[in-house]
Amino acid sequence: MKFSAALLAAVAAITPALAVNYTVVVGADATGAPGLVFVPQTVTAAVGDFINFEFRGGNHTVTQSSFD
């Protein structure tokens, strides 16, 4: 039982280090010019990864969905 708890603690400590942070710019193209775009247009994230949205000028929203 003690081994299982130690293994679980070790995995929990390592998992955040494996997560990837993605930044998506909303409302500006790659040159910074205003536009109705997301840069990058697609992100392939794994469970546990983080996606940060940076909103540039104007009203923008983000909607969550699932493919279940």
PDB file of N, CA, C and O in Angstrom:
ATOM      1  N   MET A   1       0.813  -1.186   0.000  1.00  0.00           N
ATOM      2  CA  MET A   1       0.000   0.000   0.000  1.00  0.00           C
ATOM      3  C   MET A   1       0.864   1.260   0.000  1.00  0.00           C
ATOM      4  O   MET A   1       0.549   2.225  -0.695  1.00  0.00           O
ATOM      5  N   LYS A   2       1.970   1.257   0.788  1.00  0.00           N
ATOM      6  CA  LYS A   2       2.848   2.412   0.834  1.00  0.00           C
ATOM      7  C   LYS A   2       3.511   2.638  -0.514  1.00  0.00           C
ATOM      8  O   LYS A   2       3.714   3.781  -0.923  1.00  0.00           O
ATOM      9  N   PHE A   3       3.854   1.544  -1.217  1.00  0.00           N
ATOM     10  CA  PHE A   3       4.468   1.668  -2.536  1.00  0.00           C
ATOM     11  C   PHE A   3       3.494   2.322  -3.506  1.00  0.00           C
ATOM     12  O   PHE A   3       3.897   3.185  -4.286  1.00  0.00           O
ATOM     13  N   SER A   4       2.224   1.934  -3.476  1.00  0.00           N
ATOM     14  CA  SER A   4       1.224   2.507  -4.374  1.00  0.00           C
ATOM     15  C   SER A   4       1.068   3.998  -4.134  1.00  0.00           C
ATOM     16  O   SER A   4       0.974   4.770  -5.088  1.00  0.00           O
ATOM     17  N   ALA A   5       1.039   4.412  -2.877  1.00  0.00           N
ATOM     18  CA  ALA A   5       0.903   5.827  -2.559  1.00  0.00           C
ATOM     19  C   ALA A   5       2.119   6.603  -3.039  1.00  0.00           C
ATOM     20  O   ALA A   5       1.980   7.711  -3.557  1.00  0.00           O
ATOM     21  N   ALA A   6       3.308   6.040  -2.874  1.00  0.00           N
ATOM     22  CA  ALA A   6       4.531   6.705  -3.327  1.00  0.00           C
ATOM     23  C   ALA A   6       4.565   6.803  -4.845  1.00  0.00           C
ATOM     24  O   ALA A   6       4.976   7.825  -5.394  1.00  0.00           O
ATOM     25  N   LEU A   7       4.137   5.746  -5.524  1.00  0.00           N
ATOM     26  CA  LEU A   7       4.102   5.760  -6.981  1.00  0.00           C
ATOM     27  C   LEU A   7       3.095   6.789  -7.487  1.00  0.00           C
ATOM     28  O   LEU A   7       3.382   7.521  -8.434  1.00  0.00           O
ATOM     29  N   LEU A   8       1.928   6.850  -6.871  1.00  0.00           N
ATOM     30  CA  LEU A   8       0.908   7.818  -7.255  1.00  0.00           C
ATOM     31  C   LEU A   8       1.423   9.246  -7.048  1.00  0.00           C
ATOM     32  O   LEU A   8       1.199  10.111  -7.894  1.00  0.00           O
ATOM     33  N   ALA A   9       2.099   9.492  -5.946  1.00  0.00           N
ATOM     34  CA  ALA A   9       2.656  10.820  -5.680  1.00  0.00           C
ATOM     35  C   ALA A   9       3.713  11.188  -6.714  1.00  0.00           C
ATOM     36  O   ALA A   9       3.778  12.338  -7.150  1.00  0.00           O
ATOM     37  N   ALA A  10       4.541  10.226  -7.109  1.00  0.00           N
ATOM     38  CA  ALA A  10       5.582  10.490  -8.110  1.00  0.00           C
ATOM     39  C   ALA A  10       4.969  10.804  -9.467  1.00  0.00           C
ATOM     40  O   ALA A  10       5.413  11.725 -10.152  1.00  0.00           O
ATOM     41  N   VAL A  11       3.958  10.049  -9.855  1.00  0.00           N
ATOM     42  CA  VAL A  11       3.287  10.294 -11.140  1.00  0.00           C
ATOM     43  C   VAL A  11       2.587  11.646 -11.119  1.00  0.00           C
ATOM     44  O   VAL A  11       2.628  12.373 -12.111  1.00  0.00           O
ATOM     45  N   ALA A  12       1.952  11.993 -10.019  1.00  0.00           N
ATOM     46  CA  ALA A  12       1.266  13.284  -9.909  1.00  0.00           C
ATOM     47  C   ALA A  12       2.248  14.443 -10.005  1.00  0.00           C
ATOM     48  O   ALA A  12       1.909  15.503 -10.531  1.00  0.00           O
ATOM     49  N   ALA A  13       3.456  14.248  -9.502  1.00  0.00           N
ATOM     50  CA  ALA A  13       4.470  15.304  -9.568  1.00  0.00           C
ATOM     51  C   ALA A  13       5.029  15.467 -10.973  1.00  0.00           C
ATOM     52  O   ALA A  13       5.388  16.575 -11.372  1.00  0.00           O
ATOM     53  N   ILE A  14       5.108  14.381 -11.722  1.00  0.00           N
ATOM     54  CA  ILE A  14       5.676  14.415 -13.071  1.00  0.00           C
ATOM     55  C   ILE A  14       4.672  14.910 -14.100  1.00  0.00           C
ATOM     56  O   ILE A  14       5.058  15.608 -15.038  1.00  0.00           O
ATOM     57  N   THR A  15       3.404  14.572 -13.955  1.00  0.00           N
ATOM     58  CA  THR A  15       2.386  14.869 -14.959  1.00  0.00           C
ATOM     59  C   THR A  15       2.316  16.340 -15.354  1.00  0.00           C
ATOM     60  O   THR A  15       2.280  16.620 -16.552  1.00  0.00           O
ATOM     61  N   PRO A  16       2.294  17.315 -14.411  1.00  0.00           N
ATOM     62  CA  PRO A  16       2.252  18.717 -14.840  1.00  0.00           C
ATOM     63  C   PRO A  16       3.466  19.115 -15.680  1.00  0.00           C
ATOM     64  O   PRO A  16       3.353  19.993 -16.535  1.00  0.00           O
ATOM     65  N   ALA A  17       4.595  18.504 -15.462  1.00  0.00           N
ATOM     66  CA  ALA A  17       5.792  18.826 -16.236  1.00  0.00           C
ATOM     67  C   ALA A  17       5.652  18.372 -17.681  1.00  0.00           C
ATOM     68  O   ALA A  17       6.315  18.914 -18.566  1.00  0.00           O
ATOM     69  N   LEU A  18       4.799  17.388 -17.931  1.00  0.00           N
ATOM     70  CA  LEU A  18       4.590  16.888 -19.282  1.00  0.00           C
ATOM     71  C   LEU A  18       3.516  17.668 -20.038  1.00  0.00           C
ATOM     72  O   LEU A  18       3.397  17.529 -21.255  1.00  0.00           O
ATOM     73  N   ALA A  19       2.740  18.480 -19.336  1.00  0.00           N
ATOM     74  CA  ALA A  19       1.682  19.253 -19.973  1.00  0.00           C
ATOM     75  C   ALA A  19       2.294  20.312 -20.881  1.00  0.00           C
ATOM     76  O   ALA A  19       3.361  20.854 -20.592  1.00  0.00           O
ATOM     77  N   VAL A  20       1.613  20.595 -21.973  1.00  0.00           N
ATOM     78  CA  VAL A  20       2.069  21.603 -22.941  1.00  0.00           C
ATOM     79  C   VAL A  20       1.172  22.824 -22.821  1.00  0.00           C
ATOM     80  O   VAL A  20      -0.043  22.688 -22.681  1.00  0.00           O
ATOM     81  N   ASN A  21       1.757  24.013 -22.873  1.00  0.00           N
ATOM     82  CA  ASN A  21       1.001  25.262 -22.881  1.00  0.00           C
ATOM     83  C   ASN A  21       0.917  25.777 -24.309  1.00  0.00           C
ATOM     84  O   ASN A  21       1.939  25.943 -24.976  1.00  0.00           O
ATOM     85  N   TYR A  22      -0.296  26.028 -24.777  1.00  0.00           N
ATOM     86  CA  TYR A  22      -0.521  26.596 -26.106  1.00  0.00           C
ATOM     87  C   TYR A  22      -1.090  27.994 -25.932  1.00  0.00           C
ATOM     88  O   TYR A  22      -1.887  28.233 -25.025  1.00  0.00           O
ATOM     89  N   THR A  23      -0.689  28.916 -26.792  1.00  0.00           N
ATOM     90  CA  THR A  23      -1.260  30.261 -26.806  1.00  0.00           C
ATOM     91  C   THR A  23      -1.927  30.487 -28.144  1.00  0.00           C
ATOM     92  O   THR A  23      -1.320  30.287 -29.196  1.00  0.00           O
ATOM     93  N   VAL A  24      -3.191  30.907 -28.099  1.00  0.00           N
ATOM     94  CA  VAL A  24      -3.948  31.214 -29.303  1.00  0.00           C
ATOM     95  C   VAL A  24      -4.287  32.695 -29.259  1.00  0.00           C
ATOM     96  O   VAL A  24      -4.941  33.165 -28.328  1.00  0.00           O
ATOM     97  N   VAL A  25      -3.835  33.433 -30.280  1.00  0.00           N
ATOM     98  CA  VAL A  25      -4.143  34.858 -30.378  1.00  0.00           C
ATOM     99  C   VAL A  25      -5.467  34.995 -31.134  1.00  0.00           C
ATOM    100  O   VAL A  25      -5.640  34.442 -32.220  1.00  0.00           O
ATOM    101  N   VAL A  26      -6.396  35.747 -30.532  1.00  0.00           N
ATOM    102  CA  VAL A  26      -7.734  35.923 -31.108  1.00  0.00           C
ATOM    103  C   VAL A  26      -7.894  37.375 -31.535  1.00  0.00           C
ATOM    104  O   VAL A  26      -7.716  38.286 -30.726  1.00  0.00           O
ATOM    105  N   GLY A  27      -8.228  37.595 -32.799  1.00  0.00           N
ATOM    106  CA  GLY A  27      -8.519  38.938 -33.276  1.00  0.00           C
ATOM    107  C   GLY A  27      -7.367  39.660 -33.937  1.00  0.00           C
ATOM    108  O   GLY A  27      -7.466  40.858 -34.203  1.00  0.00           O
ATOM    109  N   ALA A  28      -6.273  38.962 -34.211  1.00  0.00           N
ATOM    110  CA  ALA A  28      -5.151  39.576 -34.926  1.00  0.00           C
ATOM    111  C   ALA A  28      -4.436  38.489 -35.711  1.00  0.00           C
ATOM    112  O   ALA A  28      -4.313  37.357 -35.242  1.00  0.00           O
ATOM    113  N   ASP A  29      -3.960  38.833 -36.916  1.00  0.00           N
ATOM    114  CA  ASP A  29      -3.243  37.843 -37.715  1.00  0.00           C
ATOM    115  C   ASP A  29      -1.792  37.728 -37.255  1.00  0.00           C
ATOM    116  O   ASP A  29      -1.404  38.357 -36.271  1.00  0.00           O
ATOM    117  N   ALA A  30      -1.005  36.944 -37.947  1.00  0.00           N
ATOM    118  CA  ALA A  30       0.380  36.680 -37.548  1.00  0.00           C
ATOM    119  C   ALA A  30       1.243  37.944 -37.532  1.00  0.00           C
ATOM    120  O   ALA A  30       2.246  37.998 -36.820  1.00  0.00           O
ATOM    121  N   THR A  31       0.857  38.971 -38.318  1.00  0.00           N
ATOM    122  CA  THR A  31       1.622  40.216 -38.338  1.00  0.00           C
ATOM    123  C   THR A  31       1.141  41.197 -37.276  1.00  0.00           C
ATOM    124  O   THR A  31       1.744  42.253 -37.081  1.00  0.00           O
ATOM    125  N   GLY A  32       0.044  40.845 -36.585  1.00  0.00           N
ATOM    126  CA  GLY A  32      -0.520  41.732 -35.566  1.00  0.00           C
ATOM    127  C   GLY A  32      -1.634  42.606 -36.078  1.00  0.00           C
ATOM    128  O   GLY A  32      -2.242  43.346 -35.305  1.00  0.00           O
ATOM    129  N   ALA A  33      -1.924  42.539 -37.385  1.00  0.00           N
ATOM    130  CA  ALA A  33      -3.009  43.329 -37.958  1.00  0.00           C
ATOM    131  C   ALA A  33      -4.351  42.782 -37.481  1.00  0.00           C
ATOM    132  O   ALA A  33      -4.525  41.566 -37.412  1.00  0.00           O
ATOM    133  N   PRO A  34      -5.306  43.659 -37.151  1.00  0.00           N
ATOM    134  CA  PRO A  34      -6.614  43.193 -36.707  1.00  0.00           C
ATOM    135  C   PRO A  34      -7.283  42.311 -37.758  1.00  0.00           C
ATOM    136  O   PRO A  34      -7.149  42.550 -38.958  1.00  0.00           O
ATOM    137  N   GLY A  35      -7.992  41.307 -37.306  1.00  0.00           N
ATOM    138  CA  GLY A  35      -8.700  40.424 -38.229  1.00  0.00           C
ATOM    139  C   GLY A  35      -9.565  39.445 -37.469  1.00  0.00           C
ATOM    140  O   GLY A  35      -9.420  39.286 -36.257  1.00  0.00           O
ATOM    141  N   LEU A  36     -10.455  38.794 -38.173  1.00  0.00           N
ATOM    142  CA  LEU A  36     -11.339  37.793 -37.578  1.00  0.00           C
ATOM    143  C   LEU A  36     -10.677  36.437 -37.686  1.00  0.00           C
ATOM    144  O   LEU A  36     -11.137  35.574 -38.433  1.00  0.00           O
ATOM    145  N   VAL A  37      -9.599  36.244 -36.945  1.00  0.00           N
ATOM    146  CA  VAL A  37      -8.802  35.020 -37.069  1.00  0.00           C
ATOM    147  C   VAL A  37      -8.347  34.525 -35.695  1.00  0.00           C
ATOM    148  O   VAL A  37      -8.338  35.261 -34.708  1.00  0.00           O
ATOM    149  N   PHE A  38      -7.974  33.260 -35.677  1.00  0.00           N
ATOM    150  CA  PHE A  38      -7.294  32.639 -34.555  1.00  0.00           C
ATOM    151  C   PHE A  38      -5.907  32.247 -35.055  1.00  0.00           C
ATOM    152  O   PHE A  38      -5.784  31.657 -36.128  1.00  0.00           O
ATOM    153  N   VAL A  39      -4.867  32.566 -34.298  1.00  0.00           N
ATOM    154  CA  VAL A  39      -3.505  32.188 -34.671  1.00  0.00           C
ATOM    155  C   VAL A  39      -2.882  31.441 -33.507  1.00  0.00           C
ATOM    156  O   VAL A  39      -2.669  32.032 -32.449  1.00  0.00           O
ATOM    157  N   PRO A  40      -2.584  30.166 -33.670  1.00  0.00           N
ATOM    158  CA  PRO A  40      -2.789  29.326 -34.849  1.00  0.00           C
ATOM    159  C   PRO A  40      -4.264  28.969 -35.011  1.00  0.00           C
ATOM    160  O   PRO A  40      -5.056  29.085 -34.077  1.00  0.00           O
ATOM    161  N   GLN A  41      -4.610  28.533 -36.221  1.00  0.00           N
ATOM    162  CA  GLN A  41      -6.001  28.196 -36.516  1.00  0.00           C
ATOM    163  C   GLN A  41      -6.425  26.893 -35.853  1.00  0.00           C
ATOM    164  O   GLN A  41      -7.599  26.728 -35.522  1.00  0.00           O
ATOM    165  N   THR A  42      -5.507  25.977 -35.654  1.00  0.00           N
ATOM    166  CA  THR A  42      -5.827  24.707 -35.002  1.00  0.00           C
ATOM    167  C   THR A  42      -4.781  24.384 -33.942  1.00  0.00           C
ATOM    168  O   THR A  42      -3.613  24.755 -34.058  1.00  0.00           O
ATOM    169  N   VAL A  43      -5.228  23.691 -32.918  1.00  0.00           N
ATOM    170  CA  VAL A  43      -4.345  23.201 -31.858  1.00  0.00           C
ATOM    171  C   VAL A  43      -4.758  21.770 -31.575  1.00  0.00           C
ATOM    172  O   VAL A  43      -5.945  21.489 -31.404  1.00  0.00           O
ATOM    173  N   THR A  44      -3.806  20.873 -31.523  1.00  0.00           N
ATOM    174  CA  THR A  44      -4.080  19.487 -31.143  1.00  0.00           C
ATOM    175  C   THR A  44      -3.534  19.298 -29.737  1.00  0.00           C
ATOM    176  O   THR A  44      -2.346  19.041 -29.545  1.00  0.00           O
ATOM    177  N   ALA A  45      -4.416  19.427 -28.767  1.00  0.00           N
ATOM    178  CA  ALA A  45      -4.012  19.348 -27.370  1.00  0.00           C
ATOM    179  C   ALA A  45      -4.382  17.992 -26.791  1.00  0.00           C
ATOM    180  O   ALA A  45      -5.365  17.369 -27.194  1.00  0.00           O
ATOM    181  N   ALA A  46      -3.591  17.559 -25.857  1.00  0.00           N
ATOM    182  CA  ALA A  46      -3.860  16.308 -25.146  1.00  0.00           C
ATOM    183  C   ALA A  46      -4.542  16.641 -23.822  1.00  0.00           C
ATOM    184  O   ALA A  46      -4.522  17.789 -23.377  1.00  0.00           O
ATOM    185  N   VAL A  47      -5.134  15.648 -23.207  1.00  0.00           N
ATOM    186  CA  VAL A  47      -5.741  15.824 -21.900  1.00  0.00           C
ATOM    187  C   VAL A  47      -4.650  16.307 -20.945  1.00  0.00           C
ATOM    188  O   VAL A  47      -3.575  15.711 -20.869  1.00  0.00           O
ATOM    189  N   GLY A  48      -4.929  17.379 -20.224  1.00  0.00           N
ATOM    190  CA  GLY A  48      -3.959  17.939 -19.286  1.00  0.00           C
ATOM    191  C   GLY A  48      -3.189  19.126 -19.833  1.00  0.00           C
ATOM    192  O   GLY A  48      -2.558  19.853 -19.065  1.00  0.00           O
ATOM    193  N   ASP A  49      -3.224  19.343 -21.149  1.00  0.00           N
ATOM    194  CA  ASP A  49      -2.568  20.504 -21.742  1.00  0.00           C
ATOM    195  C   ASP A  49      -3.374  21.764 -21.436  1.00  0.00           C
ATOM    196  O   ASP A  49      -4.557  21.686 -21.104  1.00  0.00           O
ATOM    197  N   PHE A  50      -2.735  22.911 -21.549  1.00  0.00           N
ATOM    198  CA  PHE A  50      -3.380  24.189 -21.300  1.00  0.00           C
ATOM    199  C   PHE A  50      -3.441  24.991 -22.587  1.00  0.00           C
ATOM    200  O   PHE A  50      -2.467  25.044 -23.338  1.00  0.00           O
ATOM    201  N   ILE A  51      -4.590  25.617 -22.845  1.00  0.00           N
ATOM    202  CA  ILE A  51      -4.740  26.504 -23.998  1.00  0.00           C
ATOM    203  C   ILE A  51      -5.100  27.876 -23.459  1.00  0.00           C
ATOM    204  O   ILE A  51      -6.145  28.055 -22.834  1.00  0.00           O
ATOM    205  N   ASN A  52      -4.219  28.853 -23.708  1.00  0.00           N
ATOM    206  CA  ASN A  52      -4.433  30.231 -23.272  1.00  0.00           C
ATOM    207  C   ASN A  52      -4.861  31.057 -24.465  1.00  0.00           C
ATOM    208  O   ASN A  52      -4.220  31.014 -25.516  1.00  0.00           O
ATOM    209  N   PHE A  53      -5.940  31.809 -24.313  1.00  0.00           N
ATOM    210  CA  PHE A  53      -6.440  32.669 -25.372  1.00  0.00           C
ATOM    211  C   PHE A  53      -6.075  34.111 -25.046  1.00  0.00           C
ATOM    212  O   PHE A  53      -6.401  34.619 -23.973  1.00  0.00           O
ATOM    213  N   GLU A  54      -5.387  34.772 -25.993  1.00  0.00           N
ATOM    214  CA  GLU A  54      -5.060  36.192 -25.861  1.00  0.00           C
ATOM    215  C   GLU A  54      -5.952  36.960 -26.821  1.00  0.00           C
ATOM    216  O   GLU A  54      -5.838  36.811 -28.038  1.00  0.00           O
ATOM    217  N   PHE A  55      -6.835  37.778 -26.276  1.00  0.00           N
ATOM    218  CA  PHE A  55      -7.792  38.527 -27.090  1.00  0.00           C
ATOM    219  C   PHE A  55      -7.197  39.875 -27.475  1.00  0.00           C
ATOM    220  O   PHE A  55      -6.706  40.619 -26.627  1.00  0.00           O
ATOM    221  N   ARG A  56      -7.249  40.173 -28.764  1.00  0.00           N
ATOM    222  CA  ARG A  56      -6.712  41.442 -29.290  1.00  0.00           C
ATOM    223  C   ARG A  56      -7.851  42.254 -29.875  1.00  0.00           C
ATOM    224  O   ARG A  56      -8.440  41.850 -30.877  1.00  0.00           O
ATOM    225  N   GLY A  57      -8.171  43.378 -29.279  1.00  0.00           N
ATOM    226  CA  GLY A  57      -9.150  44.319 -29.798  1.00  0.00           C
ATOM    227  C   GLY A  57     -10.516  43.745 -30.132  1.00  0.00           C
ATOM    228  O   GLY A  57     -10.615  42.660 -30.704  1.00  0.00           O
ATOM    229  N   GLY A  58     -11.562  44.468 -29.779  1.00  0.00           N
ATOM    230  CA  GLY A  58     -12.927  44.060 -30.134  1.00  0.00           C
ATOM    231  C   GLY A  58     -13.517  43.061 -29.156  1.00  0.00           C
ATOM    232  O   GLY A  58     -12.885  42.682 -28.169  1.00  0.00           O
ATOM    233  N   ASN A  59     -14.747  42.642 -29.451  1.00  0.00           N
ATOM    234  CA  ASN A  59     -15.449  41.657 -28.637  1.00  0.00           C
ATOM    235  C   ASN A  59     -15.218  40.275 -29.192  1.00  0.00           C
ATOM    236  O   ASN A  59     -15.501  40.014 -30.362  1.00  0.00           O
ATOM    237  N   HIS A  60     -14.702  39.379 -28.359  1.00  0.00           N
ATOM    238  CA  HIS A  60     -14.457  37.997 -28.767  1.00  0.00           C
ATOM    239  C   HIS A  60     -14.842  37.087 -27.617  1.00  0.00           C
ATOM    240  O   HIS A  60     -14.732  37.468 -26.451  1.00  0.00           O
ATOM    241  N   THR A  61     -15.294  35.884 -27.943  1.00  0.00           N
ATOM    242  CA  THR A  61     -15.634  34.912 -26.925  1.00  0.00           C
ATOM    243  C   THR A  61     -15.078  33.557 -27.315  1.00  0.00           C
ATOM    244  O   THR A  61     -14.701  33.333 -28.465  1.00  0.00           O
ATOM    245  N   VAL A  62     -15.032  32.655 -26.342  1.00  0.00           N
ATOM    246  CA  VAL A  62     -14.598  31.284 -26.566  1.00  0.00           C
ATOM    247  C   VAL A  62     -15.683  30.372 -26.040  1.00  0.00           C
ATOM    248  O   VAL A  62     -16.247  30.622 -24.975  1.00  0.00           O
ATOM    249  N   THR A  63     -15.980  29.321 -26.776  1.00  0.00           N
ATOM    250  CA  THR A  63     -17.008  28.370 -26.378  1.00  0.00           C
ATOM    251  C   THR A  63     -16.378  27.005 -26.211  1.00  0.00           C
ATOM    252  O   THR A  63     -15.549  26.592 -27.022  1.00  0.00           O
ATOM    253  N   GLN A  64     -16.769  26.304 -25.159  1.00  0.00           N
ATOM    254  CA  GLN A  64     -16.270  24.951 -24.919  1.00  0.00           C
ATOM    255  C   GLN A  64     -17.245  23.962 -25.498  1.00  0.00           C
ATOM    256  O   GLN A  64     -18.458  24.166 -25.450  1.00  0.00           O
ATOM    257  N   SER A  65     -16.705  22.872 -26.053  1.00  0.00           N
ATOM    258  CA  SER A  65     -17.542  21.826 -26.632  1.00  0.00           C
ATOM    259  C   SER A  65     -16.835  20.499 -26.453  1.00  0.00           C
ATOM    260  O   SER A  65     -15.645  20.447 -26.140  1.00  0.00           O
ATOM    261  N   SER A  66     -17.578  19.436 -26.655  1.00  0.00           N
ATOM    262  CA  SER A  66     -16.972  18.108 -26.633  1.00  0.00           C
ATOM    263  C   SER A  66     -17.433  17.354 -27.871  1.00  0.00           C
ATOM    264  O   SER A  66     -18.439  17.712 -28.483  1.00  0.00           O
ATOM    265  N   PHE A  67     -16.708  16.325 -28.235  1.00  0.00           N
ATOM    266  CA  PHE A  67     -17.032  15.556 -29.416  1.00  0.00           C
ATOM    267  C   PHE A  67     -17.664  14.218 -29.050  1.00  0.00           C
ATOM    268  O   PHE A  67     -17.669  13.286 -29.855  1.00  0.00           O
ATOM    269  N   ASP A  68     -18.197  14.127 -27.834  1.00  0.00           N
ATOM    270  CA  ASP A  68     -18.820  12.870 -27.393  1.00  0.00           C
ATOM    271  C   ASP A  68     -20.120  12.617 -28.108  1.00  0.00           C
ATOM    272  O   ASP A  68     -20.775  11.605 -27.858  1.00  0.00           O
TER     273      ASP A  68
END
